[in-house]
Each structure stands twice: as structure tokens, then as C-alpha cells.
């Protein structure tokens, strides 16, 4: 998992990122509740992030409702 705390994209996690960068304070409406660094996309060009190949042979299914300020959104 990449928490972006290095202040840059770590190549061990990402094979390609276009139109995005690491930001320290969130963005837009997320600024008041943002904590730590995040991957932020802006501009009008194509935007994407591609992870390196992941080994999911031991992964298990997990389903969780999205949350906002600790409350589920479903």
C-alpha cells in the first residue's frame, strides 16, 4: 500500500501515472478533512494511475460500504 508519505510516487507501487502528483494537503472540498499525502489529479489531459503487477493469489474478497466522516454512504 502506498500512503504517499515519501512525498513522491514510489516506483515499487506504480508502473505509470499521468496527470497526477503527490500533494500534502488534499484538494478542493477534501482539504478540510484531508490528512497526510494523497495522489491528486488535475488538468485537462488524460489522467490515470497504473499499479505494478499485484500478486493476488492469497487475496480474499472484502466488501465494505463507502464512508464519509465515519458514516456509511449506502
HELIX and SHEET records of a PDB file:
HELIX    1   1 UNK A   28  UNK A   30  5                                   3    
SHEET    1   A 2 UNK A  14  UNK A  18  0                                        
SHEET    2   A 2 UNK A  48  UNK A  51 -1                                        
SHEET    1   B 2 UNK A  20  UNK A  23  0                                        
SHEET    2   B 2 UNK A  38  UNK A  41 -1                                        
SHEET    1   C 2 UNK A  67  UNK A  68  0                                        
SHEET    2   C 2 UNK A  71  UNK A  72 -1                                        
END                                                                             
